[in-house]
Amino acid sequence: MDGMSIGPLEMTDSCLSETVVPTQTATAGPCQHTLRRSICGIGIGLHTGQRISLSLSPAPVNTGIIFRRTDLDGYMIPATYDHVIDTRLSTVIGVPAQGAATRVATIEHLMAALSGCGIDNAYIDLDGPEVPVFDGSASEFMFLLDCAGRAPQAAPRATLEILRTVRVEDGDAFAELCPPTTDGLNISMSIEFAAQAIGRQIFSAQVSASSFRRDLENCRTFTLRQEIDALHAAGLARGGSLENAIVVDDDRILNPTGLRRPDEFVRHKVVDVIGDLYLCGAVIHGDFHGHKSGHTLNNRLLRALMANPSAWRLHGHVPQKRQIGRAAA
């Protein structure tokens, strides 16, 4: 993307703090996890182009994932499906009544990394309106999380078992969740683009910590060259570059280093699905099938699922509704 660039992930030593997590007794079955210590990095927002500091910190049991805007006196927004207010090219959380000023954009890659690392509870502090894009994949978020480490907590993980198929559609695009054929979350995704460098691609995976690292975490976001001017005119992709996104011009990949995998495009769409589904506040046990699905359909699917209590069964505890607004002084 023209005129913008981003260097490697910047880490600040001051954020490698030794935050102590109290020793807790493990629970029967999978238990919740938080970070062992706080850590932070600095990067560029893909759509805003702003230089933004990101800090990841431990949180108590049953907190869930909470975003806090440090530039707005710690304004807090839970990372849940019902706080998604925009899905144009990224997943954006906020509160409609508060306007755009208090939102947090482009959370999906970080949410996918949190899911891939099995982090249930964390505070995410930002001094701007968007999560840094880093290299356009989940890999540098995984690096930060690995540096911070995981700490077990004395509470069971919340899991959401899919009992009946729920499906949403938009033309020939669709997304659905079905009862599980195997344990955990299984994803089957297909995409289809006129651009010859992408074409039709299909990818399926039984999602686990190991498969996320092996097959998905380093797959980058992408865009079409002919759409960049329109994105800029809409105030989007201001921080985009060949350093943080794959740019396709029909049959050509414009990035000098090329692709990381031949089917990197559909694999990145699976990363998006994992991040978007983690906004349900629990680990999903079910099968996801999607064709040409994006953030909009992914969020519509969660809303349709949660609106139909007969389609799911909750095991364990989900975070309680958190107060939205400024943190207490």
C-alpha positions as CSV (number, residue, x, y, z in Angstrom):
1,M,0.0,0.0,0.0
2,D,1.4,3.3,-1.0
3,G,3.4,5.6,1.1
4,M,3.2,3.8,4.5
5,S,5.6,1.3,6.1
6,I,6.2,-0.4,9.4
7,G,9.3,-1.9,10.9
8,P,9.6,-5.0,13.0
9,L,7.7,-5.4,16.3
10,E,9.0,-2.9,18.9
11,M,9.1,-4.1,22.5
12,T,9.7,-1.8,25.4
13,D,11.7,-3.2,28.4
14,S,9.6,-1.2,30.8
15,C,6.6,-3.4,30.0
16,L,8.4,-6.7,30.8
17,S,7.2,-6.3,34.3
18,E,7.2,-9.1,36.8
19,T,3.5,-9.0,37.6
20,V,2.8,-11.7,40.2
21,V,-0.1,-14.0,39.7
22,P,-1.1,-15.7,43.0
23,T,-0.5,-19.4,43.2
24,Q,-3.7,-21.3,42.6
25,T,-4.9,-24.8,42.9
26,A,-5.6,-26.5,39.6
27,T,-9.2,-27.5,38.9
28,A,-10.5,-30.8,37.6
29,G,-10.5,-30.6,33.8
30,P,-9.2,-27.7,31.7
31,C,-8.7,-24.7,33.8
32,Q,-8.6,-21.0,33.0
33,H,-5.3,-19.2,32.2
34,T,-4.1,-15.7,32.3
35,L,-0.7,-14.2,31.6
36,R,2.2,-14.8,33.9
37,R,3.4,-11.2,33.6
38,S,2.7,-8.0,31.7
39,I,4.3,-7.3,28.4
40,C,3.9,-4.6,25.7
41,G,4.9,-3.7,22.2
42,I,4.5,-0.7,19.8
43,G,3.2,-0.9,16.2
44,I,1.2,0.9,13.5
45,G,-2.6,0.7,13.2
46,L,-3.5,-0.9,9.8
47,H,-6.5,1.4,9.2
48,T,-5.6,4.5,11.3
49,G,-1.9,4.6,10.5
50,Q,-1.3,5.7,14.1
51,R,1.7,4.5,16.1
52,I,0.1,2.7,19.1
53,S,1.4,1.2,22.3
54,L,-0.2,-2.2,23.3
55,S,0.1,-3.7,26.7
56,L,-1.1,-7.2,27.7
57,S,-1.6,-7.9,31.5
58,P,-2.9,-10.6,33.8
59,A,-6.5,-10.5,34.9
60,P,-8.4,-12.4,37.6
61,V,-10.5,-15.5,37.0
62,N,-13.8,-15.0,35.1
63,T,-12.7,-11.5,33.8
64,G,-12.6,-12.5,30.1
65,I,-10.7,-10.3,27.7
66,I,-11.1,-6.5,28.5
67,F,-9.8,-3.7,26.3
68,R,-8.8,-0.5,28.0
69,R,-8.1,2.8,26.2
70,T,-5.4,4.4,28.3
71,D,-5.7,7.6,26.2
72,L,-9.3,7.9,27.5
73,D,-8.7,7.4,31.2
74,G,-8.8,3.7,31.0
75,Y,-12.2,3.4,29.1
76,M,-13.1,-0.3,29.2
77,I,-14.8,-2.4,26.5
78,P,-15.3,-6.2,26.9
79,A,-14.2,-8.3,23.9
80,T,-17.6,-9.9,23.3
81,Y,-19.7,-10.4,20.2
82,D,-22.5,-8.1,21.4
83,H,-20.0,-5.1,21.6
84,V,-19.0,-5.4,17.9
85,I,-20.1,-2.2,16.3
86,D,-18.4,-2.3,12.9
87,T,-17.1,-5.1,10.6
88,R,-15.8,-3.3,7.6
89,L,-12.5,-5.0,6.9
90,S,-11.9,-5.6,10.6
91,T,-13.7,-6.4,13.8
92,V,-14.4,-3.3,15.9
93,I,-15.8,-3.2,19.4
94,G,-17.3,-0.3,21.2
95,V,-20.6,1.2,22.4
96,P,-22.9,2.7,19.8
97,A,-24.2,5.4,22.1
98,Q,-20.6,6.6,22.8
99,G,-19.8,7.1,19.1
100,A,-16.6,6.2,17.3
101,A,-14.3,8.0,19.7
102,T,-14.4,5.2,22.3
103,R,-14.0,2.2,20.0
104,V,-11.2,-0.3,19.5
105,A,-10.6,-1.6,15.9
106,T,-8.8,-4.5,14.3
107,I,-9.0,-6.9,17.3
108,E,-9.3,-10.1,15.4
109,H,-5.7,-11.2,15.0
110,L,-5.0,-10.6,18.7
111,M,-8.1,-12.4,19.7
112,A,-7.0,-15.4,17.5
113,A,-3.7,-15.4,19.2
114,L,-5.3,-15.3,22.7
115,S,-7.4,-18.2,21.6
116,G,-4.5,-20.1,20.2
117,C,-2.5,-19.6,23.4
118,G,-5.5,-20.6,25.6
119,I,-5.6,-17.2,27.4
120,D,-9.0,-16.8,29.1
121,N,-8.5,-13.6,31.1
122,A,-6.4,-10.5,30.2
123,Y,-6.4,-6.8,30.1
124,I,-5.4,-5.2,26.8
125,D,-4.3,-1.6,27.2
126,L,-4.0,0.7,24.1
127,D,-3.2,4.4,23.8
128,G,-5.1,4.6,20.5
129,P,-8.2,3.4,18.7
130,E,-6.8,0.4,17.0
131,V,-4.7,-2.7,17.8
132,P,-1.3,-2.6,16.0
133,V,-1.2,-4.7,12.9
134,F,2.5,-5.7,13.3
135,D,3.2,-8.0,10.3
136,G,-0.5,-8.6,9.4
137,S,-0.7,-12.0,11.0
138,A,-1.1,-13.4,14.5
139,S,2.5,-14.5,14.8
140,E,3.9,-11.4,16.6
141,F,1.0,-11.4,19.1
142,M,1.9,-15.1,19.8
143,F,5.5,-14.0,20.4
144,L,4.4,-11.4,22.9
145,L,2.1,-14.0,24.6
146,D,4.9,-16.5,24.7
147,C,7.2,-14.0,26.3
148,A,4.6,-13.1,28.9
149,G,3.9,-16.8,29.7
150,R,0.7,-18.5,30.9
151,A,-0.5,-18.9,34.5
152,P,-3.2,-21.4,35.5
153,Q,-6.1,-20.2,37.5
154,A,-8.5,-22.0,39.9
155,A,-11.6,-22.0,37.8
156,P,-12.7,-24.2,34.9
157,R,-12.7,-23.0,31.3
158,A,-16.0,-22.1,29.8
159,T,-17.0,-24.2,26.8
160,L,-19.9,-23.7,24.5
161,E,-21.2,-27.0,23.0
162,I,-23.1,-26.6,19.8
163,L,-26.3,-28.7,19.9
164,R,-28.1,-27.6,16.7
165,T,-27.0,-26.1,13.4
166,V,-27.2,-22.3,13.1
167,R,-26.5,-20.7,9.8
168,V,-26.4,-17.2,8.3
169,E,-26.2,-16.3,4.7
170,D,-25.5,-13.3,2.4
171,G,-26.0,-14.2,-1.3
172,D,-23.7,-17.2,-2.0
173,A,-21.7,-16.5,1.2
174,F,-22.5,-18.3,4.4
175,A,-21.3,-19.3,7.8
176,E,-22.7,-22.0,10.1
177,L,-21.9,-23.7,13.4
178,C,-22.9,-27.4,13.7
179,P,-22.7,-30.0,16.5
180,P,-19.1,-31.3,16.8
181,T,-18.0,-34.3,14.8
182,T,-14.8,-34.5,16.9
183,D,-13.7,-32.8,20.1
184,G,-13.1,-29.1,20.1
185,L,-13.5,-26.6,17.3
186,N,-13.3,-27.8,13.7
187,I,-13.2,-25.2,10.9
188,S,-13.8,-25.7,7.2
189,M,-13.4,-22.6,5.1
190,S,-13.5,-21.8,1.4
191,I,-12.9,-18.5,-0.5
192,E,-13.3,-17.5,-4.1
193,F,-11.8,-14.4,-5.8
194,A,-11.6,-13.3,-9.4
195,A,-7.9,-12.4,-8.9
196,Q,-5.9,-15.3,-10.4
197,A,-3.3,-15.2,-7.7
198,I,-6.1,-16.2,-5.2
199,G,-8.8,-18.0,-7.1
200,R,-10.7,-20.7,-5.1
201,Q,-9.0,-22.1,-2.0
202,I,-10.2,-24.5,0.7
203,F,-8.7,-25.2,4.1
204,S,-9.9,-27.4,7.0
205,A,-8.4,-27.9,10.4
206,Q,-9.2,-29.3,13.8
207,V,-8.1,-26.2,15.8
208,S,-5.7,-26.8,18.7
209,A,-2.7,-24.9,20.2
210,S,-0.3,-27.0,18.1
211,S,-2.3,-26.7,14.8
212,F,-2.7,-23.0,15.2
213,R,1.0,-22.5,15.6
214,R,1.9,-24.9,12.8
215,D,-0.7,-24.1,10.2
216,L,-2.2,-20.6,10.8
217,E,-0.5,-18.1,13.0
218,N,1.9,-16.6,10.4
219,C,-0.7,-16.2,7.6
220,R,-1.2,-12.5,6.7
221,T,-4.1,-10.3,5.8
222,F,-4.5,-9.3,2.2
223,T,-6.0,-6.8,-0.2
224,L,-6.5,-6.3,-3.9
225,R,-4.4,-3.6,-5.6
226,Q,-7.4,-2.0,-7.4
227,E,-9.2,-1.5,-4.0
228,I,-6.5,0.4,-2.2
229,D,-7.6,3.9,-3.5
230,A,-11.2,3.3,-2.4
231,L,-10.0,2.1,1.0
232,H,-7.9,5.3,1.4
233,A,-10.9,7.4,0.3
234,A,-13.0,5.7,3.0
235,G,-10.4,6.5,5.6
236,L,-9.2,2.9,5.8
237,A,-5.8,1.2,5.3
238,R,-3.8,4.3,6.1
239,G,-1.2,2.2,7.8
240,G,-1.1,-0.5,5.2
241,S,2.1,-1.5,3.4
242,L,3.8,-4.5,1.8
243,E,5.3,-5.0,5.3
244,N,1.9,-5.9,6.9
245,A,-0.4,-7.1,4.1
246,I,-0.3,-9.2,1.0
247,V,-1.2,-7.1,-2.0
248,V,-2.6,-8.9,-5.1
249,D,-2.7,-7.5,-8.6
250,D,-4.7,-10.1,-10.5
251,D,-2.1,-12.9,-11.1
252,R,0.8,-11.1,-9.3
253,I,1.8,-10.9,-5.7
254,L,3.3,-7.5,-5.2
255,N,5.2,-8.3,-2.0
256,P,8.9,-8.8,-2.8
257,T,9.1,-11.8,-0.5
258,G,6.0,-13.5,-2.0
259,L,3.7,-15.8,0.0
260,R,4.5,-17.7,3.1
261,R,2.2,-20.5,2.0
262,P,0.5,-21.2,-1.4
263,D,-2.9,-21.0,0.3
264,E,-2.1,-18.2,2.7
265,F,-5.2,-16.3,1.8
266,V,-7.7,-18.9,3.0
267,R,-5.6,-19.7,6.0
268,H,-5.7,-16.1,7.1
269,K,-9.5,-16.2,6.8
270,V,-9.5,-19.1,9.2
271,V,-7.4,-17.0,11.6
272,D,-10.1,-14.3,11.3
273,V,-12.8,-16.9,12.1
274,I,-10.9,-18.1,15.2
275,G,-10.5,-14.5,16.5
276,D,-14.1,-13.6,15.8
277,L,-15.6,-16.7,17.4
278,Y,-13.5,-16.2,20.5
279,L,-15.8,-13.2,21.1
280,C,-18.4,-15.6,22.4
281,G,-16.6,-15.6,25.7
282,A,-16.0,-19.4,25.7
283,V,-14.2,-22.1,23.9
284,I,-16.6,-23.5,21.2
285,H,-17.0,-27.2,20.8
286,G,-18.5,-27.5,17.3
287,D,-17.9,-27.5,13.6
288,F,-17.7,-24.2,11.7
289,H,-18.3,-24.2,7.9
290,G,-18.0,-21.1,5.9
291,H,-17.8,-19.9,2.3
292,K,-16.6,-16.4,1.5
293,S,-17.4,-15.5,5.1
294,G,-15.9,-12.4,6.7
295,H,-16.2,-10.4,9.9
296,T,-19.8,-9.4,9.2
297,L,-21.1,-13.0,8.8
298,N,-18.9,-14.3,11.6
299,N,-20.5,-11.8,14.0
300,R,-24.0,-12.3,12.6
301,L,-23.5,-16.1,13.3
302,L,-22.6,-15.6,16.9
303,R,-25.5,-13.3,17.4
304,A,-27.9,-15.8,15.8
305,L,-26.4,-18.6,17.9
306,M,-26.7,-16.8,21.2
307,A,-30.2,-15.7,20.4
308,N,-31.2,-19.4,20.2
309,P,-30.5,-21.1,23.6
310,S,-31.7,-24.4,22.3
311,A,-28.7,-24.5,19.9
312,W,-26.0,-24.6,22.6
313,R,-25.1,-25.8,26.0
314,L,-22.8,-23.9,28.3
315,H,-20.2,-25.8,30.5
316,G,-18.4,-23.8,33.1
317,H,-18.5,-20.1,33.8
318,V,-18.5,-17.3,31.3
319,P,-17.4,-13.7,32.4
320,Q,-20.2,-11.7,33.9
321,K,-21.3,-8.6,32.1
322,R,-18.7,-6.0,32.8
323,Q,-19.2,-2.3,33.4
324,I,-18.4,-0.3,30.2
325,G,-16.9,3.1,30.6
326,R,-14.1,4.7,32.5
327,A,-12.1,2.8,35.0
328,A,-12.5,3.7,38.6
329,A,-10.0,6.2,39.9
